[in-house]
Amino acid sequence: MQKAQEIINLIRTVYNEPKEFIPLHAPVFVGNEKKYLNECIDSTFVSSVGKFVDQFEEMMRNYTGAKYAIATMNGTSALHLALEIAGAKTGDLVITQSLSFVATSNAISYTGAQPYYIDVDLDTLGMSDKALEQFLENVELVDGTPIHKDSGKRVAACVPMHTFGFPCNIQRIVDLCNEFNIPVVEDAAESLGSTIDGKHTGTFGTFGTYSFNGNKTITSGGGGIIVTNDEALAKRAKHLSTQAKVPHKWEYDHDEVGYNYRCPNINAALACAQLEKLDEFLKNKAETAQIYAKHFDTISDVRFFEYSGEESVANNWLNVLLFDSEKDKLDFLEESNGSGVMTRPIWKLNHKLKSFSECEHDDLKNSLYLEKHLINIPSSVRL
């Protein structure tokens, strides 16, 4: 397919890689990673206690503007813990989007609650505030508790996700949820470095959670973090993440069921070095997106997704193409991956997965469209 080859050639030009494999998003280690890792190893504090854990949390507070940050072992554990502290329980509903990585739905299910999927917007690719408003028409407050009229279930939380790092209409989502006493837990796993009017994604809701998996803008190998502006919630998150251990110099007393969710010091060491390079990486990735946007203007039947949120800045974690036809999309996936250029379709919509096939949802019109037409193309920091 001539068009596919044209796109493949463009990607190889952007990454100055004429023959070798080009990954979708590879980590880049060009700072103090080895220095900090060696320091961590030499200290022997490689597990969940050590100076880099504290430093990681401080750096994230300073970067995001959140008052509190609690480092965890990964983004999924951060989301699960935030949801549990927000009050999600067995028999509850949690509003979220079907267009998301399965970790979002898994974290909800860990609490015993069930996802209720609503649609996304085509201009942000994240949760639609209009779809949320429509859902809330079927919710009533009973003695201050939000109850879904059709099912009779309590609505415990709302989890919007900033898809591919593009900020959703989060302030409107938070405002709508506040009217119904529904806490918002932002899944900001993909959006570190994305802002709205200067305010960082993940800091609008009750909680925000981030991932530092190997394919994210910056990585700690594994690792996640919870941010919040509520001191009491922050203390509870830290307590539960350390097996609910009551602080004492030598005794082991645990006052409730907790989790082994604390981030190891060795991962935090890597995260600190990566955070030092984050602004440099974001500038590089913005330039990559601009290069793509310019060249895709000349290619027919495929559109490069350009985020244009008002007063918003996206981190350009993963760049997006939208093909006119599903066949063209599938043909390109076959040809690009067969040529050593890694591309991928959007995740299988969560409501189509066996584990969540019985969950309720709205018509998901936009989500279904994007599933048919969207792919991600290589978006690593260019060395």
Stockholm file with secondary structure:
# STOCKHOLM 1.0

chainA/1-383         MQKAQEIINLIRTVYNEPKEFIPLHAPVFVGNEKKYLNECIDSTFVSSVGKFVDQFEEMMRNYTGAKYAIATMNGTSALHLALEIAGAKTGDLVITQSLSFVATSNAISYTGAQPYYIDVDLDTLGMSDKALEQFLENVELVDGTPIHKDSGKRVAACVPMHTFGFPCNIQRIVDLCNEFNIPVVEDAAESLGSTIDGKHTGTFGTFGTYSFNGNKTITSGGGGIIVTNDEALAKRAKHLSTQAKVPHKWEYDHDEVGYNYRCPNINAALACAQLEKLDEFLKNKAETAQIYAKHFDTISDVRFFEYSGEESVANNWLNVLLFDSEKDKLDFLEESNGSGVMTRPIWKLNHKLKSFSECEHDDLKNSLYLEKHLINIPSSVRL
#=GR chainA/1-383 SS CHHHHHHHHHHHHHTTCSSSCBCSSCCCCCSSHHHHHHHHHHHTCCSSCSHHHHHHHHHHHHHHCCSEEEEESBHHHHHHHHHHHHTCCTTCEEEEESSSCHHHHHHHHHTTCEEEEECBCTTTSSBCHHHHHHHHTTEEEETTEEEETTTCCBEEEEECBCGGGCCCSHHHHHHHHHTTTCCBEEECTTCTTCEETTEETTSSSSEEEEECCTTSSSCCSSBEEEEESCHHHHHHHHHHHBTTBCCCSSCCCBCSCCCBCBCCHHHHHHHHHHHHTHHHHHHHHHHHHHHHHHHHTTSTTEEECCCCCTTEECCCCSEEEEESSHHHHHHHHHHHHHTTBCCEECCCCGGGSGGGTTSCBCCCHHHHHHHHHEEEECCCCCC
#=GC SS_cons         CHHHHHHHHHHHHHTTCSSSCBCSSCCCCCSSHHHHHHHHHHHTCCSSCSHHHHHHHHHHHHHHCCSEEEEESBHHHHHHHHHHHHTCCTTCEEEEESSSCHHHHHHHHHTTCEEEEECBCTTTSSBCHHHHHHHHTTEEEETTEEEETTTCCBEEEEECBCGGGCCCSHHHHHHHHHTTTCCBEEECTTCTTCEETTEETTSSSSEEEEECCTTSSSCCSSBEEEEESCHHHHHHHHHHHBTTBCCCSSCCCBCSCCCBCBCCHHHHHHHHHHHHTHHHHHHHHHHHHHHHHHHHTTSTTEEECCCCCTTEECCCCSEEEEESSHHHHHHHHHHHHHTTBCCEECCCCGGGSGGGTTSCBCCCHHHHHHHHHEEEECCCCCC
//
